[in-house]
Amino acid sequence: MTEKTSINSSLNENKKINSGSKKKKKKIQLKQVESQLSVRLVTKSNSNSETDSDPDSNKNFDRNPSSDSYSEDIEELLDDKAANGSISTITYGGKTLNSVNPQLISKIKKPKNYYYEMSPRFEFWWYRFDKYWIRVCQKYDNNFAYYFSLALTFLTTIEIALVLPVVCYFIGYDTLANELTWIAFFFQLVSQLPKRFIWRYRPYMRRRAKQKRNDYTSSFPSRAVTGAVVYPLVYHFIIDHMQGSPKLRFHWYLLVLSFVFVISTSFSRINFGVHYPSDCFFGVIQGLIICLVSFPLYGKNLCGCTTCLNSECYSTHTSKSNYVDFGHLSRADWGIFVVLTVIFAIIIALSMIPKISFSRKANLTFGILFACVTFNAVFLCPNQGIKKNTSLTYPKHRNSWFGWLTSIFYIPISIVFGLLFRGKYLSYLSYIIIYIITFCLLMVIRIKEE
């Protein structure tokens, strides 16, 4: 019995020794991982730092993250620490990435559902490129650089795309207005998709750049740079149309103008600290996609209605009984008005569901654009709908002072109203108000000028 007890006790001691050695090995491995990755915990002293440390100073990383031998435990360790908010900087592959500034967490307007956060691998892939050009652009810290960047930001906003079709309808350029409506629509839709469903912290949020402007939405990609690609083509298209050529003609200076506009806008966004250079690069690609999709639609049959090319949006009958005026509003196709209004209301309601929340400016952008589409379908499409061959007459007085005056007063008011009245129910209410008022103004002004 004594021999058996001694044997059992020795076995138990061996098990304890083995289990203890395994725990020690795990601890040693974790310490090695942390030392190799140079994971440093957040402290109050480093929470106010603005820029990241030099990646070349971290010489203690000796493993290749892209190799097959790279341990999955390292990635899990990073994910756990990032989720707990206990990382201030992570060194990965010899590069350092700052965490989000804790002072900005409450202000960041990050989606709550259905989004993909940009992976660290993407961040580190563009790390040196972003870091170099951020330093170059933010060297210019003076009043001229600030106001220059501010002006370019204003010239590339999405609101300009909304203004152009309404103004053209007001002053009687229906062909141009219809085309600009679809360009603005694709601009809003294509540029908002990555903004909504792909999240990337802005450079100043990760203290990789100085903060000069407050912008708490996603950084990827740069919509301003996308506008810098689209707007030169739009302005050139407007000039050609005003000169009597409805078709877009290519000129060599268009490439030079677009290149200068893209570089200048990229500088302004990087200088403000709100975009990475890689955001600007993908903004250019996004702008090219919008141009390739929207411009070829010129002259196509959209929603069962032509784009007024060769005056096809006016009735071909010469009888006055086919034209819509104040005394004969019943000739307009109000059935199309009801159908489109209901469809657009459903689209807006779905886009404003809290779990989706597609765009914070949906009430403004879609309120104006949907009103333009509805106006065109009701008054400028004689070949569709229940009532055939009825439409507005060909505009006799273009560039009327009343149309310009209405544009000058109404458009700023509608933009301010749409930006101010946003909320759980205010957004939908403001959309209805903007949609109805824009449609009614288009109808009244155009019939008055006939």
N, C-alpha and C positions, 0 to 999 in steps of 0.2 A: 504493500500500500504506500509506503513511504517513497518507493522508487517511482510509482505511478504519479504520485502528487508532484514529485520533483520534476518529472518529465513534462507534466501539464503546465506547471509554473514556468518552466523554461520556454515552452512553446508560446505561452501568452506573452512572455517578455520579448520574444523574437517578433511576434506580431506587432506589439507596441512600437518596437524599434523600427520595423519596416514601415508602419503607418506614419510614424513621426518623420522618418526620412523622406517619405513621399510628400508630406506637407512642406517640409523644408525645401525640397526640390521645386515645388510649385511656387513657393514664395520667392525663391532665388530666380526662377524663370520670369515671374512678374516684375521683379526689380530690374532684371536685365532688359525686359521689354520697355519699361518706363525710361530707363537710362538711354536706351537706343533711340527711342522716339523723342526724347527730351520734352516730356509732357510736364508742364509747369502749372501749378494750381493758381487759381485766381486770388489776388490780394488787392487790397484797397489802393495800394500804391501804384499798381500798374493799370487800374481801371480807367485812368485819365490819359493814358498814352495815346497818341494820335496815329502814329505810323508803326508799321511792323518792323521787326528786327531783321538784320541782314542775314539771308540764308547762307551766305558763304562762311559765316562765323560758326556755324554748327557743323563741326567736323566729326562728330561721334556717331554718325549714322553709317553703318557698314553693311546694310542689307538692301537688296534690290527689290522694291515692291512689286515689280512686274514679273519677277521670277517665280517658278513653280514652287520653290521652297519657302516662299513667303508665308508666314504663319497666319492662319485665319484668326487666331487668338488676338493678334495685334489689332486687327480691324474691329473685333468685338470690344476690345478694351477702349478704343477711340470712341466708338459709338456710345458705350455706356457712360464714359466721362463727359462726352458732349451733351448727352441727354440730361445728365445731372447738373449741367451748367458749371462744372468744376474745372474747365479748361480755359486758360487765357490764351495760350498759343500751342499749336501742334506742329511739330517738326516732322515732315514726311518726305522722304527722298531727298533730304538736304534743303528743303524749303520750309518756311515758317508761315503759318496762316493764323491771323488773330481771330479770336472769337468775337461775337457781337458785343458792342458796348452796352453794358447793363443799364446805363442811363437812358438808352433809347428803346428798350424793349417794350415799354408801355405805349410808345408812339408809333411803332412799326405797324403798318396795316397789312398784315400777312393773312392770306386766305385761311379759312378754318377747315375747309374740306376740298377734296379732289384737286390736289396740286402735287407737283414733283419738285422737291428741293434740289438745287444744283449740287451735284456730287463733289466731294473733295478732289477726286481725280481730275475733273474738269477744271477746278480752280487751280490746281497745281500744274496742269498742262499749259495753261496760259499765264502762269505766275510771273515769269521773268519778263515776258512781253508787256503785261499789264503794269508791272512795277516800274519798268523803265519809262514808259510813256506817261504814267501818272506823275513821276518826278519831273519829267521835262515840261509838261503842260502846267503844273502847279508852281513852277518857278516864277511865272508871270503873275505876281500878286500885287496888282495896282488897280487904280480906278478905271483906266482904259480897258484893261483885260476884263474887268468885271462887267462894265456896261456893254462892251462888245459881245461878251458871252450872253448877257441878258437879252440883247437885241436879237441875236440869232435864235435863242430859245423861243422868243415871241414869234419869229417868222416861220417857225417849223411846228407850231402847235396844231393839234388835230382840229381845233376850232376854225382854222382858216379853211380847211376842206369842207366844213359845214356851211360856211358863209358864202362861198363862191356860187354854188348852184342856186341858192335863194336869190342872190343879187341878179344873176342872169335871167331867172324867171321874171323878176320884177321889171327889168328893163327890156324884156321881149326877145331875148336870145334863147329860144326854146331848144334848138338842137344842141347848143353848147351846154345849156343847163342840165339837160337830160344825161348827157355823157358825164358831166362833172358829178352828178348825183351818184352814178354807179361807181365812179372812181373813189368818191368819198366813202361810199358804203363798204367797198372792199378794203379801203385803207383802215377804216375803223375795225372791221371784222378780223382781218388778217393780223393786224398789229396788236389787237387785244387778246387773241388766243394765247400766245406765249406769255403775255403779261399776267393773264389770269391763272394759267395752269402750270407755269414754270416759275419757281421762286428762286431769286438770287439776291443776297444782301448787297446793298450798295457799298461802294468803297469806304465811305466815311463811317458806315455802320460797323465795319470790321477794323476801323482805325488804320486803314491803308491809305487814306487821303484826308486832307483838310476839308472840313465841312464849310462850304460857302453858301449853300442853299438847302432848304428843308424839303426833302422829298422822301416819303416813307413807304412808297410802293416798291414793287419788284424792279430790279435793275435790268433784267434781261428780256429782250434786247433794247437798244436805244430807239425809242419811237421818234425822237427828234431827228436822228440821223436818217431814219426811214423817210421822214418828211423831206429831208434835204435831197433825197434821191427822187422822190415823186414830184415835188413842187416845181422844179425847173421844167420838167416835161409838161406839167399842167399849165404853167405860165406861157410856155412856148406854144402850146396848143391853143390857148386863148388868143394870143397875138395873131397866129395864123388864121384863126376863125374870124377875128375882127377885120382882117385884111381881105376876106372873101374866099379863103381856102379852108373848107371844112375838114380836109384831110391833113393829118399830121405829117409835116415835111421835115426831113432831117437836115440839120445844119451843123457844121463842124464846131462852131462856137458853143453848141449845146453841151458837148462833152466837156469842154473846158469849164463852162459855167457850173455844171453838175459836180465836177471834181473839186473845184474851189469851194463850192457850197458844202459839200460833204466833209472836206478837211476842216473847214472853219467851224462847222457845227460840232464835229467830233472834238475839236479842241475846247470849245465852250463847255461841253458836257463833262469832259474830263477835268477841266480847270475848276468847275464847280464842285468836283468830288462826288458827283451823283452817278457816274457811269465809268465802267472799266473800258479800256481800249477794245477789248474783245467784244463788249456789248455793242460798240460802234461798228465793228466789223460785221457782226451778225445783223445789225440794223441795215447795213448796205444790202446784204443778201435779201432781207425781208422787203426792202423797197423795190428791188429788181423783180421779185416775185409778184408784188402788187401791180407793177407796170405791165408785166408780161400777161397777167390775168385780166386786168381791167381794160387796158387800151384796145386789145383785139376785139372786145365786145362792142366797139363802136359800129353802129349800123346793124347790129344783130337784133333779133326779135326777143325782147326781154319781157317776161310776164305777159306775153301775148300782145305787146305793143312795140312798135319800132322806136328808134331813138331820134325821130324827127329828121332823119337824113333825107335830103332832097324834098323837104316840106311834106313828108309822108304822114306827119301827125295832124294835118289839117284836112278837112273835108274836101273832096274833089268836086262836089256839087256846087254849082254857082248860085243856086237858089238861096234866098235869105232864110227860108224855112229850115235850113240845115244848120244854121249857126246859132250859138248860144249867146244870149245877152241878158240884161237884167229883167226884161219882160218875158223871157222864155227860158228861165232856169230849169224848167221841167224837162227840157230837151237833153240836158246833161245825163250821163249814165250814173244815176245815184245808186243803182243796184251794185255796181262795182265799188262805190264809196263805202257802202255798208259791209260788203264782203272783206275788203282790204282793211277797214278799220277794226273789224272783229279779229281778223288774223293777226294784225300788228299788235293789238291789245293782248292777245294770248302770248305772243312772242315776248313782249315786254314783261308780262307777269311771270313767265317762266325764267327769264333772265334775272329777275329781281328776287327770286327765292333765296332765302338766307344761305342755304347750303351751296347754291350756285354763285350768286352775286357776280354776274359776268363782268359788269363794268360799273364804276361809280358814277360815270357820266352818261349812262344809258338813257336817262330821262331827257337829256339835252340832245345828244347825238341822234338817237333814233326818233325823237320827237320832230326834229327838223327834217331829217332824211325821209322818214316815212310819209311826212306831209307832202314833200316834193313828189314822191312816187305816186301817191294817191291823186294829187292834183293833175299829174300827167295822164294817169289812167282815166280820170273822169272827164277831162276837158280836151285832151290832145291825143286821143286814140279813136279815130272814127271807124276803124276796121275791127273793133272788138266789142264785146259786151252785148247787151240786149238791144240797145238803140244804135243802129248802124248809121254811118255817114253824117254824124252830128259832132261838131267840135267848135272851138273858138276859131275866129277868122285869123288869117295871116296878120301878124302885128303890123299896123300901119305906122306907128310912131315908136321907134326904138330909142333907147337912151333918154326917156322922158324924165323931166325934173321930178315928177311925183314919185316915180319908181326909185330914183336915187335917194330922194328925201326919206322915203319909207325905209329903205335899206339902212340908211345912216342912223335912224332912230330906233327901229325895231330890233335889229340884229344885236347890238350891244345889250339892250334891255333883256332880250330872251336869253343870252348867254349868262348874264349875271343872275337872272332869275333861276335858270337851270342849275347853276353851281351853288346857289345859296339854299334852295329848297330841295334838300336831299335827306332822306331818312327812310325809316321802315315803311311809312305810308306816304310821306311827302314826295318821294321820288315818283311814285306812280301817278299821284295827283298832278304834279308839275309836268309829267310827260303828257297827260291828257290836255292840259291847258296849252302847252307849247304846240302840240299837234293840231288842235282845233284852230287856234289863233293863226298859226302859220298858213294852214290851208285856206282859211277865210280871207286872209290878206292877199294871198296869191290870186284867189278867185276875183275879189273886188277890184284889185288894181288892174289885172289883165282885161277884165270886161270893160272897165272904165276907159282904158286906152284904145279899145277897138274902134 
